[in-house]
Amino acid sequence: MHLSTTQTRALSDLMRLVANSTDGNELRERMALPMLDLLHADTYVSMVWDGERQRFGRTTALNVSEENLRSWDDYFRFVDPLTYPMMQRRKPTLATQVLCQRDLSRTEFFNDFLRRDRMYWGVNVYFYDQERCVGDVRIWRNRERGNFDTGEIEILSLVEPAITAALSRLGWKETAPVGEVSESAEATLQREGRLSKREAEVAWLVSCGCPDKEIQRRLGLEYPTVRFHLSNAFKKLRVANRAALVGRVRVLLAHPEHAVAQAALAMPVAPTEDIVVPSVLPATSGLPPVSWTPT
């Protein structure tokens, strides 16, 4: 099994998360980026099976719309030809091992659900602790990438035992304790999102509600440079717009040590360049407080 440099780094990041996470929900959320890099994929969904209710819950996702996720729970789970058969296999399984692509492409599930978020080639793995399913990952590629191969199935089989053990050990915390902030938000974004220093600063300011012109002024950059760093942050965090970027930043800063910073991230992203933003950024930003009013 040969791993590229990107895959090797992603595998290292994934194993670090498995070793250091203190909550199962947090682990499943933060696995998204390294999992997508490890498997050269585009969308990530993780759920937890509730055996008592016979329902999936605790959903976390990357690059799948909230509307689509709601539609799966409201309706498409009843016509989904893949999830339950793949779950029963208890090992990493390609969608095409359950239903050939030609037949899948003729289903309502494919045309009205999967295609909305360009999910074409899929692979699922369900993490079982004896008879209890403690979580899953459902990973999909766009059509142009082609199907997953045996090497990528081997990768999932390699990481499955460690993830299963971690999810079984951790369980779920309903709330995270507030602790002292030991690392700036930008430093965390650099480490967890593999952003450069400038990309992390721009992403943090966007998540705090700053429009591009204000980011330009705060960081002393030219406007095209701000847009350049923002575009790079979009690509590295696998998001398509500012709202999705804010959501991803919140996930990456969701560790208890950033609980204080989370309050500052609750404000909406400015949709235009003339929205008023708070005059002072949180102390975790690492940037000097600056008063500002729009001109």
Disulfide bonds with the S-S distance in Angstrom:
none
